[in-house]
Amino acid sequence: MDSKRIRLYLGLDNLVVDCMLQKKPGISAIQYRNQLKLYTSSGFLPTMVTQRFFETVYTQLECWYESKIQDAKRQAELRAQQDRAELLQRIRSLEEELEQLRMTNGSTDS
C-alpha cells in the first residue's frame, strides 16, 4: 500500500506532526492527488494537524511542568537540609556559650 507522508514543521524545537494519507488499492495517481487536495482544502487535514499539534504541545508542557515541580521539591529539600544544619550548628555554639557562662559563674561564686 502506497502512502504519501505529509510533514509539517511547526518551528518548535523539532516538533513534527506527521499525518499519513493512505492510497487505497485500485485508485489512480490522479484520483489520489485529487483526494489529497480534498483533504487539505476541506479543512479535515488542517483540523487534524491542529488537534495533534495542541495535544503534543499540551503533553510537552505537562512534562515541563512536572519537571519544574520536581526541581522545586529538590531545591526546597536542599534548603531545608541546609537550614537544619545551620540551626544545629547554632544550637551547639549556644550550648557551648551557655556552658562557658556556667563555668564562669561557678568560678566567681566560689
Backbone as CSV, one residue per row, in Angstrom:
resi,resn,N_x,N_y,N_z,CA_x,CA_y,CA_z,C_x,C_y,C_z
1,MET,0.841,-1.166,0.000,0.000,0.000,0.000,0.893,1.238,0.000
2,ASP,0.708,2.127,-0.964,1.478,3.365,-1.044,0.904,4.386,-0.077
3,SER,1.753,5.246,0.349,1.266,6.325,1.195,2.098,7.561,0.925
4,LYS,1.500,8.678,1.112,2.218,9.947,0.973,2.291,10.547,2.362
5,ARG,3.463,10.855,2.774,3.673,11.401,4.106,3.701,12.920,3.992
6,ILE,2.834,13.529,4.743,2.815,14.988,4.806,3.437,15.372,6.138
7,ARG,4.470,16.145,6.086,5.212,16.500,7.296,5.185,18.017,7.441
8,LEU,4.705,18.476,8.561,4.639,19.908,8.812,5.601,20.254,9.936
9,TYR,6.481,21.162,9.670,7.404,21.628,10.693,6.799,22.871,11.312
10,LEU,6.565,22.828,12.591,5.855,23.910,13.241,6.786,24.896,13.932
11,GLY,8.093,24.717,13.785,9.044,25.685,14.297,9.230,25.657,15.799
12,LEU,8.936,24.554,16.445,9.093,24.468,17.886,10.011,23.315,18.236
13,ASP,11.274,23.559,18.371,12.233,22.560,18.842,11.977,21.159,18.277
14,ASN,12.100,21.021,17.011,11.968,19.729,16.334,10.596,19.095,16.484
15,LEU,9.587,19.906,16.767,8.238,19.370,16.861,7.731,19.103,15.453
16,VAL,7.420,17.878,15.183,6.982,17.494,13.851,5.662,16.767,13.981
17,VAL,4.728,17.156,13.154,3.444,16.469,13.134,3.374,15.677,11.842
18,ASP,3.177,14.385,11.959,3.092,13.520,10.790,1.653,13.069,10.593
19,CYS,1.206,13.147,9.395,-0.117,12.642,9.050,0.057,11.684,7.883
20,MET,-0.542,10.557,8.005,-0.437,9.568,6.939,-1.748,9.548,6.158
21,LEU,-1.655,9.804,4.876,-2.798,9.659,3.991,-2.506,8.447,3.115
22,GLN,-3.343,7.466,3.217,-3.074,6.203,2.549,-3.775,6.136,1.202
23,LYS,-3.038,5.648,0.237,-3.602,5.447,-1.096,-4.303,4.097,-1.100
24,LYS,-5.575,4.138,-1.454,-6.341,2.903,-1.488,-6.004,2.126,-2.751
25,PRO,-5.977,0.796,-2.662,-5.678,-0.004,-3.846,-6.727,0.228,-4.933
26,GLY,-6.258,0.323,-6.146,-7.166,0.426,-7.283,-7.503,1.842,-7.698
27,ILE,-7.006,2.868,-7.009,-7.272,4.225,-7.480,-6.037,4.743,-8.205
28,SER,-6.285,5.589,-9.149,-5.177,6.090,-9.967,-4.439,7.196,-9.234
29,ALA,-3.292,7.558,-9.792,-2.480,8.623,-9.206,-3.238,9.946,-9.233
30,ILE,-4.003,10.178,-10.288,-4.772,11.423,-10.391,-5.862,11.456,-9.317
31,GLN,-6.546,10.309,-9.138,-7.571,10.246,-8.096,-6.943,10.451,-6.710
32,TYR,-5.763,9.879,-6.530,-5.067,10.024,-5.247,-4.693,11.482,-5.004
33,ARG,-4.176,12.150,-6.052,-3.818,13.561,-5.938,-5.059,14.403,-5.635
34,ASN,-6.175,14.080,-6.275,-7.420,14.800,-6.001,-7.878,14.561,-4.562
35,GLN,-7.665,13.336,-4.076,-8.016,13.009,-2.688,-7.173,13.858,-1.731
36,LEU,-5.876,13.984,-2.038,-5.007,14.810,-1.198,-5.452,16.269,-1.200
37,LYS,-5.819,16.772,-2.392,-6.291,18.152,-2.494,-7.567,18.336,-1.677
38,LEU,-8.454,17.342,-1.736,-9.693,17.409,-0.988,-9.422,17.459,0.513
39,TYR,-8.521,16.589,0.990,-8.186,16.585,2.422,-7.620,17.925,2.867
40,THR,-6.696,18.465,2.080,-6.038,19.696,2.503,-6.937,20.914,2.353
41,SER,-7.817,20.922,1.359,-8.676,22.092,1.151,-9.958,22.027,1.968
42,SER,-10.375,20.843,2.385,-11.641,20.716,3.109,-11.544,21.145,4.565
43,GLY,-10.333,21.254,5.065,-10.175,21.603,6.466,-9.983,20.381,7.343
44,PHE,-10.197,19.195,6.791,-10.024,17.977,7.577,-8.585,17.825,8.043
45,LEU,-7.655,17.905,7.105,-6.242,17.742,7.452,-5.757,18.858,8.374
46,PRO,-6.050,20.131,8.054,-5.613,21.182,8.989,-6.200,21.009,10.391
47,THR,-7.461,20.583,10.474,-8.068,20.353,11.791,-7.358,19.225,12.511
48,MET,-7.062,18.165,11.782,-6.372,17.022,12.365,-4.973,17.437,12.840
49,VAL,-4.288,18.209,12.020,-2.943,18.672,12.369,-3.002,19.605,13.570
50,THR,-3.985,20.501,13.574,-4.124,21.435,14.694,-4.398,20.683,15.990
51,GLN,-5.287,19.707,15.935,-5.589,18.923,17.134,-4.348,18.194,17.616
52,ARG,-3.639,17.560,16.687,-2.415,16.832,17.040,-1.369,17.791,17.617
53,PHE,-1.257,18.969,17.021,-0.312,19.969,17.482,-0.592,20.343,18.936
54,PHE,-1.850,20.667,19.244,-2.176,21.079,20.602,-2.043,19.938,21.594
55,GLU,-2.343,18.722,21.175,-2.126,17.571,22.057,-0.640,17.413,22.365
56,THR,0.198,17.572,21.354,1.646,17.454,21.538,2.173,18.570,22.429
57,VAL,1.732,19.791,22.177,2.165,20.924,22.994,1.711,20.731,24.434
58,TYR,0.470,20.280,24.626,-0.047,20.040,25.970,0.804,18.994,26.698
59,THR,1.136,17.918,26.000,1.952,16.866,26.603,3.327,17.393,26.981
60,GLN,3.933,18.168,26.090,5.250,18.732,26.372,5.195,19.698,27.558
61,LEU,4.158,20.533,27.616,4.021,21.468,28.731,3.785,20.724,30.040
62,GLU,3.016,19.659,29.971,2.770,18.854,31.161,4.076,18.247,31.678
63,CYS,4.883,17.724,30.781,6.191,17.163,31.175,7.092,18.254,31.744
64,TRP,7.121,19.408,31.102,7.935,20.523,31.577,7.482,20.953,32.969
65,TYR,6.163,21.062,33.156,5.607,21.474,34.437,5.967,20.471,35.530
66,GLU,5.840,19.186,35.237,6.197,18.151,36.210,7.681,18.231,36.584
67,SER,8.536,18.485,35.589,9.969,18.594,35.891,10.247,19.825,36.755
68,LYS,9.519,20.917,36.517,9.684,22.121,37.343,9.231,21.852,38.777
69,ILE,8.159,21.104,38.943,7.692,20.749,40.288,8.751,19.911,41.001
70,GLN,9.308,18.934,40.293,10.348,18.092,40.894,11.578,18.918,41.260
71,ASP,11.969,19.848,40.391,13.105,20.729,40.690,12.831,21.568,41.935
72,ALA,11.625,22.117,42.027,11.269,22.938,43.185,11.288,22.106,44.465
73,LYS,10.801,20.873,44.388,10.826,19.995,45.568,12.260,19.690,45.992
74,ARG,13.125,19.404,45.013,14.530,19.123,45.339,15.202,20.338,45.965
75,GLN,14.949,21.506,45.402,15.548,22.722,45.948,15.036,23.008,47.352
76,ALA,13.742,22.801,47.591,13.180,23.021,48.921,13.778,22.037,49.923
77,GLU,13.956,20.804,49.494,14.557,19.802,50.377,16.006,20.158,50.704
78,LEU,16.734,20.601,49.704,18.128,21.002,49.919,18.211,22.192,50.871
79,ARG,17.341,23.194,50.668,17.320,24.354,51.572,16.972,23.925,52.995
80,ALA,16.012,23.011,53.123,15.622,22.532,54.456,16.794,21.832,55.139
81,GLN,17.551,21.030,54.388,18.721,20.356,54.959,19.776,21.371,55.393
82,GLN,20.002,22.379,54.546,20.979,23.411,54.887,20.538,24.200,56.117
83,ASP,19.258,24.567,56.163,18.735,25.299,57.328,18.872,24.460,58.593
84,ARG,18.570,23.184,58.498,18.670,22.291,59.659,20.120,22.225,60.146
85,ALA,21.058,22.093,59.217,22.470,22.036,59.594,22.907,23.339,60.262
86,GLU,22.468,24.475,59.716,22.814,25.768,60.316,22.214,25.906,61.712
87,LEU,20.965,25.475,61.872,20.324,25.558,63.189,21.023,24.660,64.204
88,LEU,21.392,23.462,63.793,22.116,22.573,64.701,23.453,23.170,65.111
89,GLN,24.143,23.781,64.163,25.417,24.437,64.464,25.202,25.598,65.435
90,ARG,24.159,26.362,65.213,23.850,27.496,66.107,23.508,26.991,67.507
91,ILE,22.742,25.910,67.593,22.402,25.326,68.897,23.670,24.887,69.626
92,ARG,24.583,24.230,68.905,25.844,23.791,69.524,26.652,24.984,70.042
93,SER,26.711,26.036,69.249,27.504,27.196,69.692,26.848,27.864,70.900
94,LEU,25.506,27.925,70.935,24.823,28.494,72.096,25.002,27.619,73.339
95,GLU,24.986,26.298,73.139,25.224,25.399,74.270,26.632,25.580,74.822
96,GLU,27.601,25.738,73.930,28.984,25.968,74.372,29.094,27.288,75.126
97,GLU,28.434,28.305,74.599,28.465,29.615,75.255,27.798,29.543,76.630
98,LEU,26.686,28.835,76.714,25.995,28.665,77.986,26.873,27.916,78.986
99,GLU,27.557,26.880,78.508,28.456,26.107,79.377,29.589,26.989,79.894
100,GLN,30.134,27.835,79.018,31.198,28.751,79.455,30.679,29.741,80.483
101,LEU,29.463,30.233,80.298,28.870,31.161,81.268,28.655,30.473,82.604
102,ARG,28.205,29.234,82.571,28.008,28.480,83.815,29.342,28.278,84.539
103,MET,30.376,27.964,83.735,31.704,27.756,84.348,32.212,29.069,84.921
104,THR,32.002,30.176,84.237,32.453,31.465,84.716,31.684,31.856,85.978
105,ASN,30.377,31.665,85.990,29.580,31.959,87.170,29.920,31.020,88.319
106,GLY,30.206,29.787,88.025,30.582,28.817,89.043,31.906,29.170,89.693
107,SER,32.855,29.671,88.928,34.162,30.026,89.484,34.094,31.327,90.258
108,THR,33.219,32.254,89.932,33.100,33.501,90.658,32.279,33.325,91.928
109,ASP,31.385,32.322,91.957,30.581,32.050,93.149,31.441,31.457,94.262
110,SER,32.502,30.773,93.965,33.283,30.111,94.998,34.154,31.026,95.766
